[in-house]
Amino acid sequence: MCLSTVYEVKNPNAALAEYVTGVRVNGDQIVLTDIIGNDVTVRGGITNIDLVKNVITIDADAR
């Protein structure tokens, strides 16, 4: 199973969410679901998804 860590473009050292199993996009909202089913909602746009490194980058200013 591939689990991802999500970072914000302007703060790449602090994770917005870890062990992410699912990503849903609804307009400018991104819902990140972790391995135990907790959701984190972030406003912005996805800038990068690296499936090899299991990293997703979000730009919180992209609205």
C-alpha positions as CSV (number, residue, x, y, z in Angstrom):
1,M,0.0,0.0,0.0
2,C,1.3,3.4,-0.9
3,L,0.8,6.1,1.7
4,S,1.6,9.8,0.9
5,T,2.6,12.8,2.9
6,V,1.2,16.1,1.9
7,Y,3.1,19.4,2.1
8,E,2.3,23.1,1.4
9,V,4.5,24.7,-1.3
10,K,5.6,27.6,1.0
11,N,6.4,25.4,4.0
12,P,7.8,22.1,2.7
13,N,9.2,21.1,6.1
14,A,5.8,20.9,7.8
15,A,3.4,18.1,6.7
16,L,-0.3,19.1,6.3
17,A,-1.2,15.4,6.5
18,E,0.6,12.1,6.8
19,Y,-0.2,8.5,5.8
20,V,-2.7,9.8,3.2
21,T,-4.6,7.0,1.4
22,G,-7.1,9.2,-0.6
23,V,-7.4,12.6,-2.1
24,R,-10.7,14.2,-3.3
25,V,-10.9,17.5,-5.0
26,N,-14.1,19.6,-4.8
27,G,-13.6,23.0,-6.4
28,D,-10.8,24.7,-4.5
29,Q,-11.1,22.3,-1.6
30,I,-8.9,19.2,-1.3
31,V,-9.9,16.5,1.2
32,L,-7.1,14.3,2.4
33,T,-8.0,11.0,4.0
34,D,-5.5,9.2,6.2
35,I,-5.1,5.5,6.9
36,I,-7.5,5.6,9.9
37,G,-10.2,7.5,8.0
38,N,-9.5,11.0,9.4
39,D,-10.1,13.9,6.9
40,V,-8.1,17.1,6.5
41,T,-9.6,19.7,4.2
42,V,-7.3,22.3,2.6
43,R,-8.2,25.1,0.2
44,G,-5.8,25.4,-2.7
45,G,-4.6,23.5,-5.7
46,I,-2.4,20.4,-6.1
47,T,0.9,21.4,-7.7
48,N,2.7,18.0,-7.7
49,I,2.1,14.4,-7.0
50,D,5.2,12.2,-6.8
51,L,4.1,8.5,-6.7
52,V,7.7,7.3,-6.3
53,K,8.5,9.4,-3.3
54,N,4.8,9.3,-2.0
55,V,4.7,13.1,-1.7
56,I,1.9,15.5,-2.6
57,T,2.4,19.2,-2.8
58,I,-0.4,21.7,-2.4
59,D,-0.4,25.5,-3.1
60,A,-2.7,26.9,-0.5
61,D,-2.9,30.3,-2.4
62,A,-4.2,28.7,-5.6
63,R,-7.9,29.6,-5.4
